[in-house]
Amino acid sequence: MLKPAVQPGFSLVELLVSTALGAALLLLSTTLYLSSKASFRLSDEKLRLQQDGSHAMGLMERNLRQAGFGNLVSAGMPAITDFIQADGRPAQGLRGCAHGFATPLGSGKKDFSCGSGPGTAAFEVAYRTDDYVDSASGAGVDCNSYKVDPMAVPDDHPAYRLSPQVRIALNRFFVASSPDSSVNTLYCHGNGNNSAQPLLNNVEQLQLMYGVAAAGDATPGQLLDASQVAALSEDQQANWKRVVSVRLCLQIRGEQMVGAAPQHYLDCDGAARVAGDRSLRQVFMRTVTLRNQAAASLAPPPAP
């Protein structure tokens, strides 16, 4: 009788080699997966910071460019527009605070006078907006897309011939933390419904430096912070009309810890910084020309 054939098995050495190869392949696959996942999270965080920061910068830039805008009524020197206060006097298009507003949030009465510090910068812009209302295009609304109510034009003002009413948007941008959160958030307070809406979280710095021209000139001769602009003279409206450009800087921090190594960057002051907490930082900087302010600054200085 024939004996059945003996099936050869794996030797101990072969089994150890195959196990080692399998473990190496598994380790390699896991490493590649984790590396790809970390790279994706890093890229996603960079993209989110870029998009969120660009949106906030774009909104602030658009508001600054509109500061002081009004429809021309008379082309004299100075020119007369329908950008006016309730009593018919010319309105103020720009105002800044080096250390933020006093109490811009809270359930009590809000105070938008300048705070004594410490705190990040804040600013206020006003301009004549459109008479028709369309939140999609931004016509007739504030920075939060709420309708701006019309204001009566005094019947003895030259702008009354254009329209008996005007809409003046007044938007205030500032960084603060809400009472129930420690996160620094960029807000805009609009006069459409007199409320503040958050625009961007994790803001570490908002800085504005103002290019100031001499009276009768439209070229900035000095770069000042808000406190220095306010100290130019006792006439605050005249001081801020001399501002013809703004250097705007925004620094934000990512929400996730995705950095594999400390990040080196320059802050809004141009100082070299190292972030070792694995959270990404992004710094945005723009210089905005205030066309309406530049035109106003060309008016002759008041007589002594």
C-alpha positions in Angstrom: 0.0 0.0 0.0 1.2 3.5 -0.9 1.8 5.9 1.9 0.1 9.4 1.5 2.5 12.2 0.4 3.8 14.3 3.3 2.9 18.0 2.8 6.0 20.2 3.6 5.3 23.0 6.2 7.0 26.3 7.1 10.2 26.2 9.1 10.5 28.5 12.1 13.0 30.7 10.2 10.5 31.1 7.3 7.7 31.9 9.7 9.8 34.6 11.5 10.9 36.1 8.2 7.3 36.3 6.8 6.1 37.8 10.1 8.8 40.4 10.1 8.0 41.4 6.5 4.3 41.6 7.3 5.0 43.8 10.3 7.3 46.1 8.2 4.6 46.5 5.5 2.0 47.2 8.2 4.2 49.8 9.8 5.0 51.4 6.5 1.3 51.6 5.5 0.4 53.1 8.9 3.2 55.6 8.7 2.2 56.7 5.2 -1.5 57.0 6.3 -0.7 59.0 9.4 1.7 61.2 7.4 -0.9 61.8 4.7 -3.5 62.6 7.3 -1.2 65.1 9.1 -0.4 66.7 5.8 -4.1 67.0 4.9 -4.9 68.5 8.3 -2.1 71.0 7.9 -3.1 72.0 4.4 -6.8 72.2 5.4 -5.9 74.5 8.4 -3.7 76.7 6.2 -6.5 77.0 3.6 -9.1 77.8 6.4 -6.9 80.5 7.9 -6.3 82.0 4.5 -10.0 82.1 3.5 -11.3 83.4 6.9 -8.6 86.0 7.2 -9.0 87.2 3.6 -12.8 87.5 4.1 -12.3 89.7 7.2 -9.6 91.8 5.6 -11.7 92.3 2.5 -14.7 93.5 4.6 -12.5 96.0 6.6 -10.8 97.2 3.4 -14.1 97.9 1.7 -15.4 99.8 4.6 -12.2 101.9 4.9 -12.3 102.7 1.2 -15.9 104.0 1.6 -15.1 106.2 4.7 -16.4 109.7 4.2 -18.2 109.0 0.9 -21.0 111.3 -0.1 -22.8 112.4 -3.2 -21.4 115.7 -4.5 -23.7 118.7 -4.0 -21.3 121.6 -4.6 -17.8 121.5 -6.1 -16.5 124.5 -4.2 -13.6 124.6 -1.8 -14.4 122.7 0.4 -16.8 120.6 -1.6 -20.2 120.0 -0.1 -21.7 116.4 -0.1 -24.7 114.8 1.4 -22.5 112.9 3.9 -23.8 114.9 6.8 -25.0 114.7 10.4 -28.6 115.2 11.5 -28.0 118.9 11.9 -26.5 119.3 8.4 -22.9 119.6 9.4 -20.3 117.5 7.6 -20.1 114.0 9.1 -16.9 112.3 10.2 -15.8 109.4 8.0 -13.1 107.8 10.2 -12.1 107.4 13.8 -9.7 105.0 15.5 -8.8 103.9 19.0 -5.3 102.5 19.7 -6.5 100.2 22.5 -10.0 99.4 21.4 -13.4 100.7 22.5 -14.3 101.1 26.2 -17.2 98.6 26.5 -18.4 97.5 23.0 -20.1 94.3 24.2 -22.4 93.3 27.1 -26.0 93.6 28.1 -25.6 97.1 29.5 -25.1 100.4 27.7 -22.3 100.1 25.2 -19.5 102.7 25.2 -17.6 103.3 22.0 -15.3 105.9 23.3 -11.6 104.9 23.3 -10.4 102.5 26.0 -7.3 103.2 28.1 -5.7 99.9 27.3 -4.2 97.4 27.2 -6.1 96.1 24.1 -5.9 95.7 20.4 -6.9 98.5 18.0 -10.5 99.4 16.9 -11.9 101.7 14.3 -15.1 103.3 13.1 -16.1 104.2 9.6 -19.1 106.1 8.2 -20.3 106.8 4.7 -23.3 107.7 2.6 -24.9 104.5 1.4 -27.4 103.8 -1.3 -31.1 104.7 -1.0 -32.3 101.4 -2.3 -31.8 98.4 0.0 -30.2 95.1 -1.3 -28.3 93.0 1.2 -26.9 90.8 -1.5 -25.0 93.7 -3.1 -24.5 95.6 0.2 -26.7 98.5 -0.9 -28.4 100.4 1.9 -27.1 98.1 4.6 -24.5 98.0 7.4 -21.6 95.6 7.8 -23.9 93.0 9.1 -26.4 93.3 6.1 -29.1 95.1 8.2 -31.0 97.9 6.6 -29.8 101.4 7.5 -32.7 103.7 8.3 -33.0 107.0 6.4 -32.2 110.3 8.1 -33.9 113.6 7.3 -31.9 116.2 5.5 -32.4 119.8 6.9 -34.5 121.7 4.3 -32.0 124.5 4.2 -29.0 122.2 3.3 -27.9 122.1 -0.3 -28.3 118.3 -0.3 -32.0 118.7 0.2 -32.3 119.4 -3.5 -30.9 115.9 -4.2 -33.1 114.0 -1.7 -34.9 114.9 1.5 -33.4 111.8 3.2 -30.0 110.1 3.3 -28.8 106.8 4.7 -25.5 107.0 6.6 -23.9 103.7 7.5 -21.8 103.6 10.7 -19.7 100.5 11.2 -17.4 99.8 14.1 -14.7 97.0 14.0 -13.1 95.8 17.2 -11.7 92.7 18.9 -13.2 91.4 22.1 -14.2 88.3 24.0 -17.8 87.6 24.9 -18.7 87.2 28.6 -19.1 83.5 28.2 -15.9 82.9 26.2 -12.2 83.7 26.5 -11.7 83.6 22.7 -10.7 86.9 21.1 -13.1 87.6 18.2 -13.3 90.2 15.6 -16.7 91.9 15.6 -18.5 94.5 13.6 -21.1 96.6 15.2 -23.5 98.2 12.6 -26.1 100.9 13.0 -28.7 98.9 11.0 -30.0 97.1 14.1 -27.5 98.5 16.5 -25.8 95.1 17.3 -22.5 93.4 17.0 -21.9 90.3 15.0 -18.8 88.1 15.2 -16.7 87.9 12.0 -13.6 85.9 12.9 -12.3 83.9 16.0 -8.9 83.6 17.5 -7.7 87.0 16.6 -4.3 87.8 18.3 -3.7 91.2 16.9 -5.5 94.0 15.0 -3.3 97.0 14.3 -3.9 100.2 12.3 -1.4 102.8 11.4 -2.6 106.0 9.8 -1.0 107.9 7.0 -1.5 111.6 7.8 -1.2 114.4 5.3 -0.7 118.1 5.9 -3.7 120.3 5.4 -4.1 121.0 1.7 -2.1 117.9 0.7 -3.2 114.4 -0.2 0.2 112.7 0.3 0.8 111.1 3.7 3.8 112.7 5.4 3.7 110.7 8.7 2.6 107.3 9.9 0.8 107.6 13.3 -1.3 105.4 15.6 -4.8 106.5 16.6 -3.6 108.1 19.8 -1.1 110.2 17.9 -3.7 111.3 15.3 -6.1 112.3 18.1 -3.3 114.4 19.7 -2.7 116.5 16.5 -5.1 119.2 17.6 -8.3 119.7 19.7 -10.4 119.5 16.6 -10.9 115.7 16.2 -12.8 115.9 13.0 -10.1 118.0 11.4 -7.5 115.5 12.7 -9.1 112.5 11.2 -9.8 114.2 7.9 -6.1 114.4 7.4 -5.8 110.6 7.3 -5.5 109.6 3.7 -4.3 106.0 4.0 -4.4 103.2 6.6 -1.9 100.3 7.1 -4.1 97.5 8.3 -2.7 94.3 9.9 -4.5 91.3 11.2 -2.9 88.3 13.0 -5.0 85.1 13.6 -4.3 81.7 15.1 -5.6 78.3 14.0 -7.9 76.3 16.1 -6.1 72.9 15.7 -2.6 71.9 16.7 -1.3 70.7 13.4 2.3 72.0 13.3 5.0 69.4 13.4 7.7 72.0 14.4 7.7 75.6 15.9 6.5 78.2 13.4 8.6 81.3 12.7 6.7 84.4 11.6 6.7 88.2 11.7 4.0 89.9 13.7 2.2 93.2 12.9 5.1 95.1 14.5 7.6 93.3 12.2 9.1 91.5 15.2 10.3 87.9 14.7 8.2 85.4 16.6 8.3 81.7 17.3 5.0 79.8 18.0 5.8 76.5 19.8 2.2 75.5 20.6 1.8 73.7 17.2 -1.1 76.1 16.3 -0.6 78.0 13.0 -0.4 81.8 12.7 -1.3 83.9 9.7 -0.5 87.6 9.4 -2.4 89.7 6.8 -1.2 93.2 6.0 -2.7 95.8 3.6 -2.3 99.5 2.9 -5.6 101.1 2.0 -5.9 104.5 0.3 -8.9 106.5 1.6 -10.0 108.3 -1.6 -12.8 110.3 0.0 -10.5 111.4 2.9 -7.8 112.4 0.4 -10.2 114.6 -1.4 -11.4 116.2 1.8 -7.8 116.9 2.9 -7.3 119.1 -0.1 -9.6 121.7 1.4 -7.7 124.8 2.5 -6.8 125.0 6.3 -9.1 127.0 8.5 -8.2 130.7 9.0 -6.3 131.3 12.2 
